[in-house]
């Protein structure tokens, strides 16, 4: 799923109290992760495995990250 600028703006407006409700669907979260996120797997010398997940956004999109 491609997340358009209009979809992102609609979500931001919803989370900032403007406009109507926009649901965070699984498809939206997948699209956001594909565009703005990453998974990291670290294999350590002591045979431990570290799993990390990141999503990066501008500070103005903090309500979006809080909602996820």
Jmol script that loads the backbone (N, CA, C; Angstrom):
load data "model"
ATOM      1  N   UNK A   1       0.835  -1.179   0.000  1.00  0.00           N
ATOM      2  CA  UNK A   1       0.000   0.000   0.000  1.00  0.00           C
ATOM      3  C   UNK A   1       0.873   1.233   0.000  1.00  0.00           C
ATOM      4  N   UNK A   2       0.632   2.166  -0.889  1.00  0.00           N
ATOM      5  CA  UNK A   2       1.361   3.420  -0.908  1.00  0.00           C
ATOM      6  C   UNK A   2       0.614   4.454  -0.072  1.00  0.00           C
ATOM      7  N   UNK A   3       1.320   5.092   0.832  1.00  0.00           N
ATOM      8  CA  UNK A   3       0.730   6.125   1.659  1.00  0.00           C
ATOM      9  C   UNK A   3       0.928   7.454   0.944  1.00  0.00           C
ATOM     10  N   UNK A   4      -0.170   8.107   0.611  1.00  0.00           N
ATOM     11  CA  UNK A   4      -0.078   9.382  -0.083  1.00  0.00           C
ATOM     12  C   UNK A   4       0.073  10.514   0.908  1.00  0.00           C
ATOM     13  N   UNK A   5       0.530  11.641   0.436  1.00  0.00           N
ATOM     14  CA  UNK A   5       0.669  12.825   1.284  1.00  0.00           C
ATOM     15  C   UNK A   5      -0.687  13.227   1.855  1.00  0.00           C
ATOM     16  N   UNK A   6      -1.740  13.103   1.053  1.00  0.00           N
ATOM     17  CA  UNK A   6      -3.076  13.460   1.514  1.00  0.00           C
ATOM     18  C   UNK A   6      -3.505  12.560   2.668  1.00  0.00           C
ATOM     19  N   UNK A   7      -3.216  11.262   2.587  1.00  0.00           N
ATOM     20  CA  UNK A   7      -3.555  10.336   3.664  1.00  0.00           C
ATOM     21  C   UNK A   7      -2.803  10.710   4.936  1.00  0.00           C
ATOM     22  N   UNK A   8      -1.528  11.000   4.812  1.00  0.00           N
ATOM     23  CA  UNK A   8      -0.734  11.387   5.975  1.00  0.00           C
ATOM     24  C   UNK A   8      -1.254  12.688   6.578  1.00  0.00           C
ATOM     25  N   UNK A   9      -1.588  13.646   5.725  1.00  0.00           N
ATOM     26  CA  UNK A   9      -2.132  14.920   6.219  1.00  0.00           C
ATOM     27  C   UNK A   9      -3.465  14.711   6.921  1.00  0.00           C
ATOM     28  N   UNK A  10      -4.319  13.862   6.368  1.00  0.00           N
ATOM     29  CA  UNK A  10      -5.605  13.577   7.007  1.00  0.00           C
ATOM     30  C   UNK A  10      -5.401  12.957   8.386  1.00  0.00           C
ATOM     31  N   UNK A  11      -4.465  12.023   8.487  1.00  0.00           N
ATOM     32  CA  UNK A  11      -4.194  11.387   9.763  1.00  0.00           C
ATOM     33  C   UNK A  11      -3.654  12.406  10.755  1.00  0.00           C
ATOM     34  N   UNK A  12      -2.718  13.237  10.301  1.00  0.00           N
ATOM     35  CA  UNK A  12      -2.154  14.255  11.195  1.00  0.00           C
ATOM     36  C   UNK A  12      -3.235  15.212  11.672  1.00  0.00           C
ATOM     37  N   UNK A  13      -4.112  15.637  10.764  1.00  0.00           N
ATOM     38  CA  UNK A  13      -5.188  16.542  11.154  1.00  0.00           C
ATOM     39  C   UNK A  13      -6.095  15.889  12.186  1.00  0.00           C
ATOM     40  N   UNK A  14      -6.359  14.607  12.022  1.00  0.00           N
ATOM     41  CA  UNK A  14      -7.195  13.889  12.987  1.00  0.00           C
ATOM     42  C   UNK A  14      -6.520  13.848  14.350  1.00  0.00           C
ATOM     43  N   UNK A  15      -5.249  13.524  14.364  1.00  0.00           N
ATOM     44  CA  UNK A  15      -4.544  13.386  15.632  1.00  0.00           C
ATOM     45  C   UNK A  15      -4.316  14.730  16.309  1.00  0.00           C
ATOM     46  N   UNK A  16      -4.328  15.813  15.540  1.00  0.00           N
ATOM     47  CA  UNK A  16      -4.148  17.136  16.130  1.00  0.00           C
ATOM     48  C   UNK A  16      -5.488  17.790  16.444  1.00  0.00           C
ATOM     49  N   UNK A  17      -6.586  17.042  16.277  1.00  0.00           N
ATOM     50  CA  UNK A  17      -7.890  17.546  16.671  1.00  0.00           C
ATOM     51  C   UNK A  17      -8.694  18.179  15.558  1.00  0.00           C
ATOM     52  N   UNK A  18      -8.217  18.153  14.338  1.00  0.00           N
ATOM     53  CA  UNK A  18      -8.929  18.753  13.218  1.00  0.00           C
ATOM     54  C   UNK A  18      -9.521  17.657  12.337  1.00  0.00           C
ATOM     55  N   UNK A  19     -10.609  17.963  11.660  1.00  0.00           N
ATOM     56  CA  UNK A  19     -11.168  17.027  10.692  1.00  0.00           C
ATOM     57  C   UNK A  19     -11.885  15.866  11.355  1.00  0.00           C
ATOM     58  N   UNK A  20     -12.214  14.855  10.541  1.00  0.00           N
ATOM     59  CA  UNK A  20     -12.936  13.696  11.066  1.00  0.00           C
ATOM     60  C   UNK A  20     -11.979  12.569  11.396  1.00  0.00           C
ATOM     61  N   UNK A  21     -12.487  11.544  12.041  1.00  0.00           N
ATOM     62  CA  UNK A  21     -11.662  10.418  12.464  1.00  0.00           C
ATOM     63  C   UNK A  21     -11.078   9.663  11.281  1.00  0.00           C
ATOM     64  N   UNK A  22      -9.810   9.283  11.400  1.00  0.00           N
ATOM     65  CA  UNK A  22      -9.137   8.435  10.422  1.00  0.00           C
ATOM     66  C   UNK A  22      -8.570   7.259  11.195  1.00  0.00           C
ATOM     67  N   UNK A  23      -8.901   6.050  10.761  1.00  0.00           N
ATOM     68  CA  UNK A  23      -8.437   4.862  11.480  1.00  0.00           C
ATOM     69  C   UNK A  23      -7.040   4.461  11.025  1.00  0.00           C
ATOM     70  N   UNK A  24      -6.241   4.005  11.973  1.00  0.00           N
ATOM     71  CA  UNK A  24      -4.938   3.439  11.654  1.00  0.00           C
ATOM     72  C   UNK A  24      -5.148   1.969  11.324  1.00  0.00           C
ATOM     73  N   UNK A  25      -5.251   1.659  10.054  1.00  0.00           N
ATOM     74  CA  UNK A  25      -5.458   0.279   9.630  1.00  0.00           C
ATOM     75  C   UNK A  25      -4.122  -0.451   9.588  1.00  0.00           C
ATOM     76  N   UNK A  26      -4.139  -1.773   9.629  1.00  0.00           N
ATOM     77  CA  UNK A  26      -2.881  -2.519   9.479  1.00  0.00           C
ATOM     78  C   UNK A  26      -2.153  -2.175   8.179  1.00  0.00           C
ATOM     79  N   UNK A  27      -2.906  -1.956   7.096  1.00  0.00           N
ATOM     80  CA  UNK A  27      -2.278  -1.596   5.816  1.00  0.00           C
ATOM     81  C   UNK A  27      -1.553  -0.253   5.912  1.00  0.00           C
ATOM     82  N   UNK A  28      -2.132   0.694   6.630  1.00  0.00           N
ATOM     83  CA  UNK A  28      -1.490   1.999   6.790  1.00  0.00           C
ATOM     84  C   UNK A  28      -0.179   1.855   7.556  1.00  0.00           C
ATOM     85  N   UNK A  29      -0.196   1.066   8.639  1.00  0.00           N
ATOM     86  CA  UNK A  29       1.012   0.881   9.442  1.00  0.00           C
ATOM     87  C   UNK A  29       2.090   0.157   8.645  1.00  0.00           C
ATOM     88  N   UNK A  30       1.702  -0.833   7.833  1.00  0.00           N
ATOM     89  CA  UNK A  30       2.661  -1.523   6.964  1.00  0.00           C
ATOM     90  C   UNK A  30       3.285  -0.536   5.985  1.00  0.00           C
ATOM     91  N   UNK A  31       2.470   0.297   5.358  1.00  0.00           N
ATOM     92  CA  UNK A  31       2.984   1.285   4.410  1.00  0.00           C
ATOM     93  C   UNK A  31       3.911   2.288   5.070  1.00  0.00           C
ATOM     94  N   UNK A  32       3.547   2.744   6.264  1.00  0.00           N
ATOM     95  CA  UNK A  32       4.401   3.680   7.001  1.00  0.00           C
ATOM     96  C   UNK A  32       5.733   3.037   7.341  1.00  0.00           C
ATOM     97  N   UNK A  33       5.698   1.780   7.770  1.00  0.00           N
ATOM     98  CA  UNK A  33       6.930   1.068   8.110  1.00  0.00           C
ATOM     99  C   UNK A  33       7.807   0.858   6.877  1.00  0.00           C
ATOM    100  N   UNK A  34       7.202   0.510   5.757  1.00  0.00           N
ATOM    101  CA  UNK A  34       7.978   0.321   4.521  1.00  0.00           C
ATOM    102  C   UNK A  34       8.670   1.612   4.108  1.00  0.00           C
ATOM    103  N   UNK A  35       8.000   2.736   4.290  1.00  0.00           N
ATOM    104  CA  UNK A  35       8.567   4.010   3.863  1.00  0.00           C
ATOM    105  C   UNK A  35       9.463   4.672   4.883  1.00  0.00           C
ATOM    106  N   UNK A  36       9.173   4.513   6.166  1.00  0.00           N
ATOM    107  CA  UNK A  36       9.859   5.280   7.203  1.00  0.00           C
ATOM    108  C   UNK A  36      10.507   4.432   8.292  1.00  0.00           C
ATOM    109  N   UNK A  37      10.405   3.122   8.189  1.00  0.00           N
ATOM    110  CA  UNK A  37      10.896   2.284   9.276  1.00  0.00           C
ATOM    111  C   UNK A  37      11.939   1.284   8.837  1.00  0.00           C
ATOM    112  N   UNK A  38      12.477   0.592   9.832  1.00  0.00           N
ATOM    113  CA  UNK A  38      13.411  -0.492   9.522  1.00  0.00           C
ATOM    114  C   UNK A  38      13.446  -1.480  10.679  1.00  0.00           C
ATOM    115  N   UNK A  39      13.837  -2.699  10.362  1.00  0.00           N
ATOM    116  CA  UNK A  39      14.075  -3.738  11.342  1.00  0.00           C
ATOM    117  C   UNK A  39      15.569  -4.001  11.351  1.00  0.00           C
ATOM    118  N   UNK A  40      16.123  -4.217  12.518  1.00  0.00           N
ATOM    119  CA  UNK A  40      17.553  -4.459  12.651  1.00  0.00           C
ATOM    120  C   UNK A  40      17.761  -5.711  13.487  1.00  0.00           C
ATOM    121  N   UNK A  41      18.582  -6.621  12.983  1.00  0.00           N
ATOM    122  CA  UNK A  41      18.935  -7.837  13.712  1.00  0.00           C
ATOM    123  C   UNK A  41      20.440  -7.812  13.918  1.00  0.00           C
ATOM    124  N   UNK A  42      20.865  -7.840  15.187  1.00  0.00           N
ATOM    125  CA  UNK A  42      22.294  -7.839  15.518  1.00  0.00           C
ATOM    126  C   UNK A  42      22.670  -9.176  16.122  1.00  0.00           C
ATOM    127  N   UNK A  43      23.651  -9.826  15.536  1.00  0.00           N
ATOM    128  CA  UNK A  43      24.194 -11.071  16.080  1.00  0.00           C
ATOM    129  C   UNK A  43      25.464 -10.713  16.844  1.00  0.00           C
ATOM    130  N   UNK A  44      25.403 -10.871  18.148  1.00  0.00           N
ATOM    131  CA  UNK A  44      26.511 -10.450  18.996  1.00  0.00           C
ATOM    132  C   UNK A  44      27.532 -11.572  19.163  1.00  0.00           C
ATOM    133  N   UNK A  45      28.751 -11.176  19.518  1.00  0.00           N
ATOM    134  CA  UNK A  45      29.826 -12.155  19.699  1.00  0.00           C
ATOM    135  C   UNK A  45      29.545 -13.122  20.844  1.00  0.00           C
ATOM    136  N   UNK A  46      28.722 -12.690  21.812  1.00  0.00           N
ATOM    137  CA  UNK A  46      28.395 -13.571  22.928  1.00  0.00           C
ATOM    138  C   UNK A  46      27.160 -14.428  22.631  1.00  0.00           C
ATOM    139  N   UNK A  47      26.816 -14.556  21.355  1.00  0.00           N
ATOM    140  CA  UNK A  47      25.741 -15.405  20.842  1.00  0.00           C
ATOM    141  C   UNK A  47      24.332 -14.917  21.200  1.00  0.00           C
ATOM    142  N   UNK A  48      24.231 -13.675  21.636  1.00  0.00           N
ATOM    143  CA  UNK A  48      22.899 -13.106  21.845  1.00  0.00           C
ATOM    144  C   UNK A  48      22.433 -12.468  20.548  1.00  0.00           C
ATOM    145  N   UNK A  49      21.131 -12.387  20.399  1.00  0.00           N
ATOM    146  CA  UNK A  49      20.527 -11.760  19.230  1.00  0.00           C
ATOM    147  C   UNK A  49      19.722 -10.554  19.701  1.00  0.00           C
ATOM    148  N   UNK A  50      19.978  -9.404  19.109  1.00  0.00           N
ATOM    149  CA  UNK A  50      19.220  -8.199  19.418  1.00  0.00           C
ATOM    150  C   UNK A  50      18.294  -7.891  18.245  1.00  0.00           C
ATOM    151  N   UNK A  51      17.035  -7.688  18.547  1.00  0.00           N
ATOM    152  CA  UNK A  51      16.046  -7.319  17.536  1.00  0.00           C
ATOM    153  C   UNK A  51      15.589  -5.898  17.827  1.00  0.00           C
ATOM    154  N   UNK A  52      15.622  -5.043  16.815  1.00  0.00           N
ATOM    155  CA  UNK A  52      15.207  -3.650  16.983  1.00  0.00           C
ATOM    156  C   UNK A  52      14.296  -3.238  15.843  1.00  0.00           C
ATOM    157  N   UNK A  53      13.409  -2.316  16.159  1.00  0.00           N
ATOM    158  CA  UNK A  53      12.466  -1.776  15.182  1.00  0.00           C
ATOM    159  C   UNK A  53      12.453  -0.266  15.344  1.00  0.00           C
ATOM    160  N   UNK A  54      12.553   0.461  14.226  1.00  0.00           N
ATOM    161  CA  UNK A  54      12.585   1.921  14.253  1.00  0.00           C
ATOM    162  C   UNK A  54      11.583   2.488  13.252  1.00  0.00           C
ATOM    163  N   UNK A  55      10.948   3.579  13.625  1.00  0.00           N
ATOM    164  CA  UNK A  55      10.202   4.422  12.687  1.00  0.00           C
ATOM    165  C   UNK A  55      10.679   5.839  12.940  1.00  0.00           C
ATOM    166  N   UNK A  56      11.074   6.534  11.894  1.00  0.00           N
ATOM    167  CA  UNK A  56      11.571   7.890  12.016  1.00  0.00           C
ATOM    168  C   UNK A  56      10.564   8.866  11.420  1.00  0.00           C
ATOM    169  N   UNK A  57      10.274   9.923  12.169  1.00  0.00           N
ATOM    170  CA  UNK A  57       9.356  10.966  11.726  1.00  0.00           C
ATOM    171  C   UNK A  57       9.848  12.307  12.225  1.00  0.00           C
ATOM    172  N   UNK A  58       9.384  13.372  11.594  1.00  0.00           N
ATOM    173  CA  UNK A  58       9.674  14.720  12.067  1.00  0.00           C
ATOM    174  C   UNK A  58       8.962  14.937  13.397  1.00  0.00           C
ATOM    175  N   UNK A  59       9.459  15.853  14.214  1.00  0.00           N
ATOM    176  CA  UNK A  59       8.899  16.087  15.536  1.00  0.00           C
ATOM    177  C   UNK A  59       7.425  16.486  15.464  1.00  0.00           C
ATOM    178  N   UNK A  60       7.004  17.120  14.391  1.00  0.00           N
ATOM    179  CA  UNK A  60       5.607  17.507  14.235  1.00  0.00           C
ATOM    180  C   UNK A  60       4.670  16.328  14.071  1.00  0.00           C
ATOM    181  N   UNK A  61       5.209  15.156  13.759  1.00  0.00           N
ATOM    182  CA  UNK A  61       4.396  13.942  13.594  1.00  0.00           C
ATOM    183  C   UNK A  61       4.395  13.067  14.842  1.00  0.00           C
ATOM    184  N   UNK A  62       4.779  13.644  15.972  1.00  0.00           N
ATOM    185  CA  UNK A  62       4.811  12.870  17.207  1.00  0.00           C
ATOM    186  C   UNK A  62       3.467  12.238  17.563  1.00  0.00           C
ATOM    187  N   UNK A  63       2.339  12.943  17.355  1.00  0.00           N
ATOM    188  CA  UNK A  63       1.049  12.299  17.649  1.00  0.00           C
ATOM    189  C   UNK A  63       0.831  11.015  16.839  1.00  0.00           C
ATOM    190  N   UNK A  64       1.340  10.979  15.615  1.00  0.00           N
ATOM    191  CA  UNK A  64       1.234   9.779  14.798  1.00  0.00           C
ATOM    192  C   UNK A  64       1.979   8.616  15.451  1.00  0.00           C
ATOM    193  N   UNK A  65       3.212   8.862  15.896  1.00  0.00           N
ATOM    194  CA  UNK A  65       3.988   7.797  16.533  1.00  0.00           C
ATOM    195  C   UNK A  65       3.336   7.358  17.842  1.00  0.00           C
ATOM    196  N   UNK A  66       2.769   8.292  18.584  1.00  0.00           N
ATOM    197  CA  UNK A  66       2.093   7.941  19.833  1.00  0.00           C
ATOM    198  C   UNK A  66       0.877   7.056  19.569  1.00  0.00           C
ATOM    199  N   UNK A  67       0.199   7.316  18.484  1.00  0.00           N
ATOM    200  CA  UNK A  67      -0.990   6.531  18.141  1.00  0.00           C
ATOM    201  C   UNK A  67      -0.629   5.098  17.748  1.00  0.00           C
ATOM    202  N   UNK A  68       0.505   4.943  17.093  1.00  0.00           N
ATOM    203  CA  UNK A  68       0.959   3.606  16.671  1.00  0.00           C
ATOM    204  C   UNK A  68       1.419   2.842  17.887  1.00  0.00           C
TER     205      UNK A  68
END
end "model"
wireframe off; spacefill off
backbone 0.3
color backbone group
